[in-house]
Amino acid sequence: MSEKTSFKGIRIGYVMTGSFCTFEKSFQAAERLAALGAELIPVMSFNAAGLSTRFGTAKENIERFEKLSGRKVIATLEDAEPIGPKDMCDIMAVAPCTATTLAKLSLGIYDTPAALAVKSHLRNLRPVVIAVSTNDALSASAKNIGALQNYRNYYFVPYSQDSPANKPNSIVADFTKIEQTIALALKGTQIQPMIKTG
């Protein structure tokens, strides 16, 4: 990404779902976007907002997200639904995006704040960036990834196998590429290469 890239005036719906092991990378990406001038609208799935793990308590994660975005986290269906009707976002990023959320989006199931936020945003025909993180990406979730990659307005952060020997079906997005992916998605272009090797 060029040093001159700026997201000043760009409203990014930043959605976090429950791949807790990638939360730190996601928070760092969100902080970089904010530093580049983006206005972040924070959204969390029920699990992301409600579960405490070895990667941080629910309270700590919410507080960090609200501090870096300067806004209250959207964590209910009632608060997620108006995102589209109120024209709140220019683009939305789901980072991390779990297998469950992938499946919901590919099948049109919108029963979490994360999935409903995406659905509400898509009514305005604007881009959604997916930063996938799941242990079954190359097995049960492969069909859902393939489906979304063929849907209009979906763009993927480059991803790769994170531990081929120990978790051969697992892939994780390269969170350092989120800014570049968003910048290109705003222009209607999928960043390439999408699948990282080596």
Backbone as a printed PyTorch tensor [residue, N CA C, xyz], in Angstrom:
tensor([[[  0.8460,  -1.1910,   0.0000],
         [  0.0000,   0.0000,   0.0000],
         [  0.8790,   1.2370,   0.0000]],

        [[  0.5130,   2.2040,  -0.7800],
         [  1.2690,   3.4440,  -0.8550],
         [  1.2110,   4.1850,   0.4770]],

        [[  2.3240,   4.8610,   0.7930],
         [  2.3600,   5.6400,   2.0280],
         [  1.3420,   6.7690,   1.9910]],

        [[  0.8950,   7.1430,   0.7890],
         [ -0.0490,   8.2310,   0.6470],
         [ -1.5000,   7.7710,   0.7950]],

        [[ -1.7000,   6.4410,   0.9040],
         [ -3.0610,   5.9370,   1.0250],
         [ -3.7150,   6.5080,   2.2710]],

        [[ -4.9120,   7.0070,   2.1040],
         [ -5.6620,   7.5630,   3.2200],
         [ -7.0900,   7.0570,   3.1810]],

        [[ -7.6180,   6.8170,   4.3520],
         [ -9.0230,   6.4290,   4.4550],
         [ -9.8460,   7.5480,   5.0850]],

        [[ -9.3290,   8.7450,   5.0240],
         [-10.0400,   9.8880,   5.5990],
         [-11.4090,  10.0230,   4.9530]],

        [[-12.4390,  10.0770,   5.7830],
         [-13.8010,  10.2100,   5.2940],
         [-14.4620,   8.9020,   4.9160]],

        [[-13.7260,   7.7870,   4.9920],
         [-14.2850,   6.4700,   4.6630],
         [-14.8380,   5.8250,   5.9270]],

        [[-16.0830,   5.4050,   5.8420],
         [-16.7490,   4.7670,   6.9830],
         [-16.6720,   3.2560,   6.8140]],

        [[-15.9390,   2.6200,   7.7250],
         [-15.7230,   1.1820,   7.6240],
         [-16.4500,   0.4710,   8.7620]],

        [[-17.4340,  -0.3560,   8.4120],
         [-18.0240,  -1.2340,   9.4050],
         [-17.0230,  -2.3350,   9.6940]],

        [[-16.5420,  -2.4060,  10.9150],
         [-15.4950,  -3.3770,  11.2590],
         [-16.1040,  -4.4280,  12.1750]],

        [[-16.2610,  -5.6270,  11.6260],
         [-16.9960,  -6.6970,  12.2970],
         [-16.0440,  -7.7660,  12.8050]],

        [[-16.1610,  -8.1170,  14.0680],
         [-15.3430,  -9.1810,  14.6420],
         [-16.2280, -10.3560,  15.0510]],

        [[-15.8210, -11.5550,  14.6150],
         [-16.5090, -12.7800,  15.0380],
         [-15.5240, -13.6350,  15.8290]],

        [[-15.9880, -14.7780,  16.3340],
         [-15.2840, -15.4620,  17.4040],
         [-14.0670, -16.3110,  17.1150]],

        [[-13.1890, -15.8860,  16.2380],
         [-11.8880, -16.5490,  16.0930],
         [-10.9150, -15.8220,  17.0150]],

        [[-10.9800, -16.1550,  18.2820],
         [-10.3050, -15.3620,  19.3090],
         [ -8.7870, -15.3310,  19.1530]],

        [[ -8.2150, -16.3880,  18.5780],
         [ -6.7590, -16.4310,  18.4300],
         [ -6.2400, -15.3770,  17.4590]],

        [[ -7.1280, -14.8000,  16.6500],
         [ -6.7070, -13.7500,  15.7140],
         [ -7.1410, -12.3600,  16.1650]],

        [[ -7.7000, -12.2520,  17.3380],
         [ -8.1740, -10.9420,  17.8070],
         [ -7.0690,  -9.9000,  17.8500]],

        [[ -5.8970, -10.2660,  18.3300],
         [ -4.8220,  -9.2820,  18.4400],
         [ -4.4520,  -8.7320,  17.0590]],

        [[ -4.3320,  -9.6130,  16.0740],
         [ -4.0230,  -9.1640,  14.7100],
         [ -5.1450,  -8.2800,  14.1660]],

        [[ -6.3800,  -8.6240,  14.4920],
         [ -7.5030,  -7.8330,  14.0160],
         [ -7.5280,  -6.4530,  14.6560]],

        [[ -7.3060,  -6.4090,  15.9530],
         [ -7.2670,  -5.1100,  16.6340],
         [ -6.1520,  -4.2250,  16.0560]],

        [[ -5.0070,  -4.8280,  15.7740],
         [ -3.9020,  -4.0510,  15.1990],
         [ -4.2740,  -3.5030,  13.8300]],

        [[ -4.9770,  -4.3140,  13.0380],
         [ -5.4300,  -3.8470,  11.7220],
         [ -6.4190,  -2.6970,  11.8690]],

        [[ -7.3380,  -2.8220,  12.8150],
         [ -8.3190,  -1.7600,  13.0470],
         [ -7.6250,  -0.4760,  13.4880]],

        [[ -6.6120,  -0.6050,  14.3180],
         [ -5.8650,   0.5700,  14.7770],
         [ -5.1460,   1.2530,  13.6160]],

        [[ -4.6100,   0.4410,  12.6950],
         [ -3.9410,   1.0370,  11.5250],
         [ -4.9430,   1.7790,  10.6510]],

        [[ -6.1140,   1.2120,  10.4540],
         [ -7.1480,   1.8640,   9.6500],
         [ -7.5640,   3.1960,  10.2770]],

        [[ -7.7380,   3.1760,  11.5940],
         [ -8.1100,   4.4110,  12.2890],
         [ -7.0090,   5.4600,  12.1440]],

        [[ -5.7530,   5.0190,  12.2250],
         [ -4.6290,   5.9470,  12.0910],
         [ -4.5640,   6.5380,  10.6880]],

        [[ -5.0960,   5.8150,   9.7040],
         [ -5.1220,   6.2980,   8.3210],
         [ -6.3570,   7.1450,   8.0310]],

        [[ -7.1340,   7.4390,   9.0770],
         [ -8.2490,   8.3660,   8.9280],
         [ -9.6180,   7.7390,   8.8160]],

        [[ -9.7100,   6.3980,   8.8220],
         [-11.0070,   5.7450,   8.6880],
         [-11.8830,   5.9940,   9.9100]],

        [[-13.1830,   6.1100,   9.6590],
         [-14.1660,   6.1350,  10.7370],
         [-14.6720,   4.7080,  10.9010]],

        [[-14.3800,   4.1000,  12.0380],
         [-14.7440,   2.7040,  12.2620],
         [-16.0720,   2.5900,  12.9870]],

        [[-16.9430,   1.7390,  12.4660],
         [-18.2050,   1.4000,  13.1250],
         [-18.0400,  -0.0160,  13.6390]],

        [[-17.8270,  -0.1930,  14.9550],
         [-17.4870,  -1.5100,  15.4930],
         [-18.7080,  -2.4040,  15.6880]],

        [[-18.5800,  -3.6540,  15.2260],
         [-19.6440,  -4.6540,  15.3550],
         [-19.0240,  -5.9410,  15.8750]],

        [[-19.7090,  -6.6340,  16.7700],
         [-19.2330,  -7.9280,  17.2620],
         [-20.3690,  -8.9380,  17.2440]],

        [[-20.0260, -10.1730,  16.9040],
         [-21.0020, -11.2560,  16.9840],
         [-21.3270, -11.5270,  18.4510]],

        [[-22.3670, -12.3260,  18.6840],
         [-22.7140, -12.6700,  20.0590],
         [-21.5220, -13.3060,  20.7680]],

        [[-20.8420, -14.2410,  20.1100],
         [-19.7080, -14.9170,  20.7420],
         [-18.5370, -13.9720,  20.9530]],

        [[-18.2190, -13.1610,  19.9530],
         [-17.0930, -12.2430,  20.0840],
         [-17.2910, -11.2760,  21.2490]],

        [[-18.5220, -10.8310,  21.4470],
         [-18.8170,  -9.8600,  22.5090],
         [-19.0980, -10.5090,  23.8520]],

        [[-19.4060, -11.8110,  23.8340],
         [-19.8910, -12.4190,  25.0640],
         [-19.0050, -13.4330,  25.7340]],

        [[-17.9650, -13.9150,  25.0420],
         [-17.1400, -14.9830,  25.6000],
         [-15.7790, -14.4720,  26.0450]],

        [[-15.3430, -14.9450,  27.2060],
         [-14.0030, -14.6550,  27.7020],
         [-13.1240, -15.8740,  27.4540]],

        [[-11.9180, -15.6510,  26.9500],
         [-11.0050, -16.7390,  26.6270],
         [ -9.6030, -16.3740,  27.0980]],

        [[ -8.6460, -17.2580,  26.8170],
         [ -7.2580, -16.9630,  27.1780],
         [ -6.6940, -15.8060,  26.3590]],

        [[ -7.4450, -15.3740,  25.3330],
         [ -7.0140, -14.2540,  24.5020],
         [ -7.6340, -12.9380,  24.9640]],

        [[ -8.2860, -12.9630,  26.1260],
         [ -8.8630, -11.7390,  26.6760],
         [-10.2920, -11.9510,  27.1330]],

        [[-10.7120, -11.1810,  28.1110],
         [-12.0880, -11.2740,  28.5690],
         [-12.9970, -10.5190,  27.6080]],

        [[-14.2760, -10.8570,  27.6620],
         [-15.2420, -10.1580,  26.8200],
         [-15.2070,  -8.6600,  27.1120]],

        [[-15.1410,  -8.3090,  28.3720],
         [-15.1210,  -6.8970,  28.7720],
         [-13.8900,  -6.1880,  28.2150]],

        [[-12.7360,  -6.8190,  28.3090],
         [-11.5000,  -6.2110,  27.8040],
         [-11.5620,  -5.9910,  26.2940]],

        [[-12.0830,  -6.9870,  25.5810],
         [-12.1530,  -6.8730,  24.1270],
         [-13.1130,  -5.7780,  23.6810]],

        [[-14.2560,  -5.6970,  24.3440],
         [-15.2170,  -4.6430,  24.0090],
         [-14.6290,  -3.2690,  24.3050]],

        [[-14.0070,  -3.1310,  25.4600],
         [-13.4270,  -1.8440,  25.8360],
         [-12.3320,  -1.4150,  24.8560]],

        [[-11.5120,  -2.3580,  24.4350],
         [-10.4450,  -2.0240,  23.4860],
         [-11.0310,  -1.5860,  22.1420]],

        [[-12.0550,  -2.3030,  21.6940],
         [-12.6910,  -1.9950,  20.4180],
         [-13.3490,  -0.6140,  20.4640]],

        [[-14.0110,  -0.3190,  21.5690],
         [-14.6810,   0.9750,  21.6940],
         [-13.6760,   2.1170,  21.8070]],

        [[-12.5670,   1.8650,  22.4710],
         [-11.5480,   2.9170,  22.6190],
         [-10.9210,   3.2500,  21.2740]],

        [[-10.5870,   2.2310,  20.4750],
         [ -9.9010,   2.5100,  19.2090],
         [-10.8390,   3.0790,  18.1520]],

        [[-12.1350,   2.7690,  18.2680],
         [-13.0990,   3.2780,  17.2770],
         [-13.7790,   4.5660,  17.7270]],

        [[-13.7920,   4.7830,  19.0310],
         [-14.4660,   5.9640,  19.5600],
         [-15.9790,   5.8510,  19.5090]],

        [[-16.4830,   4.6360,  19.4060],
         [-17.9310,   4.4060,  19.3130],
         [-18.3080,   3.1810,  20.1430]],

        [[-19.5840,   3.1120,  20.4950],
         [-20.1020,   1.9510,  21.2060],
         [-20.1990,   0.7650,  20.2400]],

        [[-19.7750,  -0.3970,  20.7160],
         [-19.8390,  -1.6040,  19.8990],
         [-21.2880,  -1.9930,  19.6250]],

        [[-21.5830,  -2.3090,  18.3720],
         [-22.8840,  -2.8570,  17.9910],
         [-22.8360,  -4.3570,  18.2510]],

        [[-23.6430,  -4.8390,  19.1710],
         [-23.5830,  -6.2420,  19.5720],
         [-24.9630,  -6.8670,  19.7340]],

        [[-25.9920,  -6.2110,  19.1770],
         [-27.3430,  -6.7630,  19.2250],
         [-27.9520,  -6.7130,  17.8280]],

        [[-28.9470,  -7.5530,  17.6100],
         [-29.6500,  -7.5410,  16.3350],
         [-30.3420,  -6.2000,  16.1090]],

        [[-30.8910,  -5.6590,  17.1620],
         [-31.6100,  -4.3830,  17.0500],
         [-30.6930,  -3.2590,  16.5840]],

        [[-29.4520,  -3.2580,  17.0540],
         [-28.5280,  -2.1940,  16.6800],
         [-27.8810,  -2.4390,  15.3240]],

        [[-27.7940,  -3.7060,  14.9060],
         [-27.1790,  -4.0320,  13.6170],
         [-28.1200,  -3.7690,  12.4390]],

        [[-29.3940,  -3.9780,  12.6310],
         [-30.3590,  -3.8800,  11.5350],
         [-30.3580,  -2.5240,  10.8270]],

        [[-30.2260,  -1.3850,  11.5300],
         [-30.3040,  -0.0820,  10.8400],
         [-29.0690,   0.3060,  10.0370]],

        [[-28.0120,  -0.5050,  10.0500],
         [-26.7730,  -0.1090,   9.3770],
         [-27.0180,   0.2590,   7.9210]],

        [[-27.7510,  -0.5730,   7.2010],
         [-28.0550,  -0.2790,   5.8040],
         [-29.0450,   0.8480,   5.6330]],

        [[-30.2020,   0.7660,   6.2780],
         [-31.1960,   1.8320,   6.1260],
         [-30.6720,   3.2200,   6.5060]],

        [[-29.7650,   3.2800,   7.4750],
         [-29.2010,   4.5700,   7.8850],
         [-27.9330,   4.9360,   7.1120]],

        [[-27.5510,   4.0870,   6.1470],
         [-26.4080,   4.3710,   5.2840],
         [-25.1630,   4.6700,   6.1140]],

        [[-24.8350,   3.7440,   7.0320],
         [-23.7800,   3.9970,   8.0010],
         [-22.3720,   3.6950,   7.4920]],

        [[-22.2410,   2.8370,   6.4610],
         [-20.9160,   2.3750,   6.0540],
         [-20.6900,   2.4940,   4.5490]],

        [[-19.4580,   2.8170,   4.1840],
         [-19.0450,   2.7760,   2.7860],
         [-18.5680,   1.3860,   2.4040]],

        [[-18.0080,   0.6870,   3.3610],
         [-17.4890,  -0.6590,   3.1650],
         [-17.5260,  -1.3730,   4.5110]],

        [[-17.5830,  -2.6840,   4.4770],
         [-17.6010,  -3.4630,   5.7060],
         [-16.5090,  -4.5160,   5.6460]],

        [[-15.8160,  -4.7240,   6.7640],
         [-14.7970,  -5.7620,   6.8620],
         [-15.1650,  -6.7110,   7.9930]],

        [[-15.1690,  -8.0040,   7.7120],
         [-15.4180,  -9.0200,   8.7370],
         [-14.0700,  -9.6540,   9.0380]],

        [[-13.4990,  -9.2890,  10.1860],
         [-12.1180,  -9.6440,  10.4880],
         [-11.9200,  -9.8690,  11.9890]],

        [[-11.8740, -11.1030,  12.4360],
         [-11.8970, -12.3400,  11.6640],
         [-13.3140, -12.7780,  11.3000]],

        [[-13.3770, -13.6210,  10.2590],
         [-14.6450, -14.2280,   9.8500],
         [-14.5470, -15.7290,  10.0810]],

        [[-15.3430, -16.2390,  10.9930],
         [-15.3050, -17.6640,  11.3390],
         [-16.0660, -18.5130,  10.3230]],

        [[-15.9120, -19.8280,  10.4700],
         [-16.6510, -20.7750,   9.6320],
         [-18.1510, -20.5960,   9.7990]],

        [[-18.5880, -20.3560,  11.0190],
         [-20.0200, -20.1910,  11.2680],
         [-20.5720, -18.9850,  10.5260]],

        [[-19.8530, -17.8710,  10.5980],
         [-20.3170, -16.6720,   9.8980],
         [-20.2310, -16.8550,   8.3870]],

        [[-19.1840, -17.5150,   7.9000],
         [-19.1060, -17.8380,   6.4700],
         [-20.3480, -18.5950,   6.0190]],

        [[-20.7290, -19.6120,   6.8010],
         [-21.8850, -20.4360,   6.4410],
         [-23.1670, -19.6220,   6.4600]],

        [[-23.3240, -18.8040,   7.4790],
         [-24.5290, -17.9820,   7.5730],
         [-24.6500, -17.0360,   6.3750]],

        [[-23.5530, -16.3860,   6.0230],
         [-23.5950, -15.4390,   4.9090],
         [-23.8530, -16.1470,   3.5820]],

        [[-23.2540, -17.3170,   3.3990],
         [-23.4340, -18.0170,   2.1290],
         [-24.8400, -18.5840,   1.9810]],

        [[-25.4920, -18.8560,   3.1150],
         [-26.8290, -19.4570,   3.0880],
         [-27.9450, -18.4540,   3.3860]],

        [[-27.5890, -17.2120,   3.6210],
         [-28.6150, -16.2030,   3.8880],
         [-29.2560, -16.3410,   5.2520]],

        [[-28.4500, -16.6430,   6.2620],
         [-28.9380, -16.7430,   7.6420],
         [-28.3570, -15.5650,   8.4160]],

        [[-29.2340, -14.7810,   9.0250],
         [-28.7880, -13.5150,   9.6110],
         [-29.2420, -13.3820,  11.0680]],

        [[-28.8620, -14.3460,  11.8890],
         [-29.3490, -14.3760,  13.2650],
         [-28.3000, -13.9650,  14.2880]],

        [[-27.2390, -13.2990,  13.8480],
         [-26.2570, -12.7230,  14.7710],
         [-26.0230, -11.2700,  14.3690]],

        [[-25.5260, -10.4440,  15.2760],
         [-25.2420,  -9.0500,  14.9020],
         [-24.2570,  -8.9530,  13.7380]],

        [[-23.2860,  -9.8610,  13.6800],
         [-22.2960,  -9.8280,  12.6090],
         [-22.9400, -10.1030,  11.2610]],

        [[-23.6820, -11.1890,  11.1620],
         [-24.3160, -11.5560,   9.8870],
         [-25.3690, -10.5410,   9.4760]],

        [[-26.1470, -10.0620,  10.4330],
         [-27.1840,  -9.0870,  10.1030],
         [-26.5730,  -7.7530,   9.6710]],

        [[-25.4470,  -7.3920,  10.2690],
         [-24.7600,  -6.1620,   9.8580],
         [-24.3530,  -6.2460,   8.3900]],

        [[-23.8100,  -7.3990,   7.9940],
         [-23.4010,  -7.5730,   6.6030],
         [-24.6140,  -7.5200,   5.6880]],

        [[-25.6710,  -8.2380,   6.0540],
         [-26.8880,  -8.2470,   5.2280],
         [-27.4530,  -6.8350,   5.0770]],

        [[-27.5150,  -6.1010,   6.1760],
         [-28.0650,  -4.7540,   6.1490],
         [-27.2110,  -3.8360,   5.2680]],

        [[-25.8900,  -3.9900,   5.3870],
         [-24.9630,  -3.1930,   4.5780],
         [-25.1010,  -3.5150,   3.0940]],

        [[-25.2690,  -4.7870,   2.7590],
         [-25.3280,  -5.2080,   1.3620],
         [-26.5640,  -4.6880,   0.6270]],

        [[-27.5670,  -4.2820,   1.3480],
         [-28.7470,  -3.7330,   0.6800],
         [-28.4030,  -2.4840,  -0.1240]],

        [[-27.2790,  -1.8450,   0.2430],
         [-26.8290,  -0.6570,  -0.4740],
         [-25.8260,  -0.9800,  -1.5810]],

        [[-25.6320,  -2.2970,  -1.8510],
         [-24.7500,  -2.7540,  -2.9310],
         [-23.3240,  -2.2470,  -2.7660]],

        [[-22.8460,  -2.2820,  -1.5320],
         [-21.4870,  -1.8380,  -1.2340],
         [-20.6110,  -3.0110,  -0.8060]],

        [[-19.2970,  -2.8580,  -0.8960],
         [-18.4030,  -4.0060,  -0.7070],
         [-18.2850,  -4.4970,   0.7270]],

        [[-18.0400,  -5.8100,   0.8060],
         [-17.7770,  -6.4970,   2.0700],
         [-16.4540,  -7.2340,   1.9210]],

        [[-15.5400,  -6.9960,   2.8540],
         [-14.2330,  -7.6560,   2.8560],
         [-14.2360,  -8.7520,   3.9150]],

        [[-13.7920,  -9.9370,   3.5200],
         [-13.7730, -11.0890,   4.4170],
         [-12.3380, -11.4680,   4.7520]],

        [[-12.0110, -11.5250,   6.0440],
         [-10.7160, -12.0140,   6.5220],
         [-10.9790, -13.3380,   7.2300]],

        [[-10.9090, -14.4070,   6.4520],
         [-11.3120, -15.7180,   6.9500],
         [-10.3210, -16.2690,   7.9680]],

        [[-10.8510, -16.9740,   8.9580],
         [-10.0300, -17.6560,   9.9470],
         [-10.8080, -18.8530,  10.4680]],

        [[-10.4480, -20.0490,   9.9690],
         [-11.1590, -21.2500,  10.4040],
         [-10.3210, -22.5050,  10.1840]],

        [[-10.4730, -23.4580,  11.0950],
         [ -9.7310, -24.7100,  11.0210],
         [-10.2690, -25.6690,   9.9670]],

        [[-11.4610, -25.4090,   9.4210],
         [-12.0250, -26.3550,   8.4480],
         [-12.2290, -25.7130,   7.0720]],

        [[-11.4230, -24.7080,   6.7650],
         [-11.5780, -23.9800,   5.5040],
         [-11.3980, -24.8810,   4.2870]],

        [[-10.5380, -25.8720,   4.3930],
         [-10.2740, -26.7570,   3.2660],
         [-11.0520, -28.0600,   3.3760]],

        [[-12.0600, -28.0640,   4.2490],
         [-12.9540, -29.2260,   4.3450],
         [-14.3910, -28.7150,   4.3180]],

        [[-15.0870, -28.7390,   5.4360],
         [-16.5170, -28.4160,   5.4470],
         [-16.8240, -26.9920,   4.9940]],

        [[-15.9180, -26.0600,   5.2690],
         [-16.1950, -24.6580,   4.9340],
         [-15.7800, -24.2620,   3.5230]],

        [[-15.1200, -25.1580,   2.8100],
         [-14.6160, -24.8010,   1.4810],
         [-15.7350, -24.3500,   0.5510]],

        [[-16.8710, -25.0380,   0.6190],
         [-17.9850, -24.6700,  -0.2690],
         [-18.5250, -23.2850,   0.0440]],

        [[-18.4950, -22.8950,   1.3050],
         [-18.9990, -21.5690,   1.6740],
         [-18.0390, -20.4680,   1.2380]],

        [[-16.7480, -20.7310,   1.3420],
         [-15.7620, -19.7710,   0.8520],
         [-15.9210, -19.6130,  -0.6560]],

        [[-16.0420, -20.7460,  -1.3490],
         [-16.2210, -20.6940,  -2.8000],
         [-17.4690, -19.9410,  -3.2070]],

        [[-18.5540, -20.1530,  -2.4610],
         [-19.8110, -19.4640,  -2.7790],
         [-19.6570, -17.9590,  -2.6290]],

        [[-19.0860, -17.5220,  -1.5100],
         [-18.9470, -16.0800,  -1.2800],
         [-17.9860, -15.4370,  -2.2730]],

        [[-16.9520, -16.1760,  -2.6880],
         [-16.0180, -15.6220,  -3.6660],
         [-16.6880, -15.4090,  -5.0220]],

        [[-17.8190, -16.0520,  -5.2250],
         [-18.5550, -15.8890,  -6.4780],
         [-19.7290, -14.9310,  -6.3530]],

        [[-20.0080, -14.4600,  -5.1240],
         [-21.1010, -13.5130,  -4.9320],
         [-20.6140, -12.0970,  -5.2180]],

        [[-21.5080, -11.3060,  -5.7340],
         [-21.1950,  -9.9090,  -5.9860],
         [-20.9490,  -9.1680,  -4.6660]],

        [[-20.0020,  -8.2530,  -4.6880],
         [-19.6980,  -7.3490,  -3.5730],
         [-18.8950,  -7.9730,  -2.4420]],

        [[-18.4410,  -9.2290,  -2.5910],
         [-17.5770,  -9.8490,  -1.5840],
         [-16.1380,  -9.8500,  -2.0800]],

        [[-15.2170,  -9.5030,  -1.1900],
         [-13.7920,  -9.4720,  -1.4920],
         [-13.0450, -10.1440,  -0.3370]],

        [[-11.9930, -10.8900,  -0.6530],
         [-11.2850, -11.6490,   0.3680],
         [ -9.8880, -11.1060,   0.6170]],

        [[ -9.5390, -10.9850,   1.9000],
         [ -8.1710, -10.7000,   2.2990],
         [ -7.3420, -11.9320,   1.9440]],

        [[ -6.1470, -11.7710,   1.3670],
         [ -5.3220, -12.9370,   1.0290],
         [ -5.1560, -13.8750,   2.2250]],

        [[ -5.2080, -15.1700,   1.9370],
         [ -5.1480, -16.1630,   3.0150],
         [ -4.2180, -17.3060,   2.6410]],

        [[ -3.8290, -18.0910,   3.6620],
         [ -2.9590, -19.2420,   3.4450],
         [ -3.1530, -20.2290,   4.5830]],

        [[ -2.6320, -21.4320,   4.3780],
         [ -2.6290, -22.4200,   5.4560],
         [ -1.6970, -21.9160,   6.5520]],

        [[ -2.1740, -21.9510,   7.7810],
         [ -1.3640, -21.4210,   8.8670],
         [ -0.5320, -22.4860,   9.5680]],

        [[ -0.9100, -23.7510,   9.4340],
         [ -0.1420, -24.8360,  10.0510],
         [ -0.4230, -26.1240,   9.2870]],

        [[  0.1170, -26.2490,   8.0780],
         [ -0.2220, -27.3750,   7.2070],
         [  0.0370, -28.7490,   7.8190]],

        [[  1.1000, -28.8860,   8.5900],
         [  1.4300, -30.1900,   9.1660],
         [  0.4810, -30.5800,  10.2860]],

        [[  0.1250, -29.6130,  11.1260],
         [ -0.6980, -29.9170,  12.2930],
         [ -2.1870, -29.6860,  12.0730]],

        [[ -2.5260, -28.7290,  11.1860],
         [ -3.9290, -28.4160,  10.8980],
         [ -4.0890, -28.2630,   9.3870]],

        [[ -4.0840, -29.3750,   8.6550],
         [ -4.0380, -29.2990,   7.1930],
         [ -5.2430, -28.6460,   6.5330]],

        [[ -6.3580, -28.5040,   7.2530],
         [ -7.5520, -27.8780,   6.6680],
         [ -7.7310, -26.4270,   7.0780]],

        [[ -6.7920, -25.9130,   7.8490],
         [ -6.9330, -24.5760,   8.4330],
         [ -6.3230, -23.4930,   7.5520]],

        [[ -7.0550, -22.3840,   7.3940],
         [ -6.4920, -21.2020,   6.7440],
         [ -6.7940, -19.9600,   7.5770]],

        [[ -5.9050, -18.9880,   7.4590],
         [ -6.0600, -17.7100,   8.1600],
         [ -5.6690, -16.5880,   7.2060]],

        [[ -6.4370, -15.5410,   7.2290],
         [ -6.1330, -14.3660,   6.4050],
         [ -4.8710, -13.6830,   6.8940]],

        [[ -4.2120, -12.9850,   5.9830],
         [ -3.0550, -12.1700,   6.3230],
         [ -3.5760, -10.7910,   6.7350]],

        [[ -3.6670, -10.5690,   8.0350],
         [ -4.2670,  -9.3430,   8.5420],
         [ -3.4420,  -8.0960,   8.1920]],

        [[ -2.1930,  -8.2800,   7.7740],
         [ -1.4000,  -7.1260,   7.3540],
         [ -1.8470,  -6.6160,   5.9880]],

        [[ -2.6880,  -7.3840,   5.3030],
         [ -3.1680,  -7.0060,   3.9770],
         [ -4.5680,  -6.3840,   3.9930]],

        [[ -5.1120,  -6.1560,   5.1740],
         [ -6.4790,  -5.6420,   5.2510],
         [ -6.5960,  -4.2570,   4.6140]],

        [[ -5.6490,  -3.3810,   4.8850],
         [ -5.7340,  -2.0400,   4.3110],
         [ -5.7330,  -2.0820,   2.7850]],

        [[ -4.8160,  -2.8760,   2.2110],
         [ -4.7380,  -2.9720,   0.7560],
         [ -6.0110,  -3.5750,   0.1700]],

        [[ -6.5300,  -4.6000,   0.8490],
         [ -7.7480,  -5.2550,   0.3650],
         [ -8.9210,  -4.2870,   0.3610]],

        [[ -9.0470,  -3.5160,   1.4310],
         [-10.1420,  -2.5410,   1.5170],
         [ -9.9880,  -1.4530,   0.4530]],

        [[ -8.7720,  -0.9550,   0.2880],
         [ -8.5400,   0.1060,  -0.7000],
         [ -8.9440,  -0.3510,  -2.0970]],

        [[ -8.6030,  -1.5800,  -2.4630],
         [ -8.9510,  -2.1000,  -3.7760],
         [-10.4380,  -2.4290,  -3.8770]],

        [[-10.9960,  -2.9870,  -2.7990],
         [-12.4250,  -3.3280,  -2.8160],
         [-13.2910,  -2.0850,  -3.0160]],

        [[-12.8630,  -0.9610,  -2.4780],
         [-13.5940,   0.2900,  -2.6910],
         [-13.6330,   0.6750,  -4.1630]],

        [[-12.6810,   0.1340,  -4.9420],
         [-12.6370,   0.3810,  -6.3800],
         [-13.2490,  -0.7760,  -7.1740]],

        [[-13.7810,  -1.7760,  -6.4590],
         [-14.3880,  -2.9200,  -7.1260],
         [-13.4050,  -3.9650,  -7.6000]],

        [[-12.2180,  -4.0090,  -6.9800],
         [-11.1670,  -4.9250,  -7.4120],
         [-10.7610,  -5.8630,  -6.2860]],

        [[-10.6150,  -7.1540,  -6.6010],
         [-10.1200,  -8.1400,  -5.6500],
         [ -8.5960,  -8.1070,  -5.6430]],

        [[ -8.0150,  -7.9580,  -4.4510],
         [ -6.5610,  -7.9820,  -4.3380],
         [ -6.0410,  -9.3330,  -4.8240]],

        [[ -4.8820,  -9.3070,  -5.4520],
         [ -4.2340, -10.5260,  -5.9400],
         [ -2.7620, -10.5290,  -5.5370]],

        [[ -2.1660, -11.7090,  -5.3310],
         [ -2.8380, -13.0030,  -5.3000],
         [ -3.7040, -13.1580,  -4.0570]],

        [[ -4.8190, -13.8460,  -4.1990],
         [ -5.7250, -14.0440,  -3.0800],
         [ -5.2630, -15.1990,  -2.1960]],

        [[ -4.6420, -16.1950,  -2.8120],
         [ -4.1200, -17.3340,  -2.0530],
         [ -2.6190, -17.2080,  -1.9710]],

        [[ -2.1080, -17.0980,  -0.7560],
         [ -0.6840, -16.9200,  -0.5440],
         [  0.0170, -18.2750,  -0.5250]],

        [[  1.2090, -18.3210,  -1.0850],
         [  2.0120, -19.5320,  -1.0420],
         [  3.4190, -19.1770,  -0.6020]],

        [[  4.0900, -20.1710,  -0.0750],
         [  5.4730, -19.9520,   0.3290],
         [  5.6330, -19.1670,   1.5940]]])
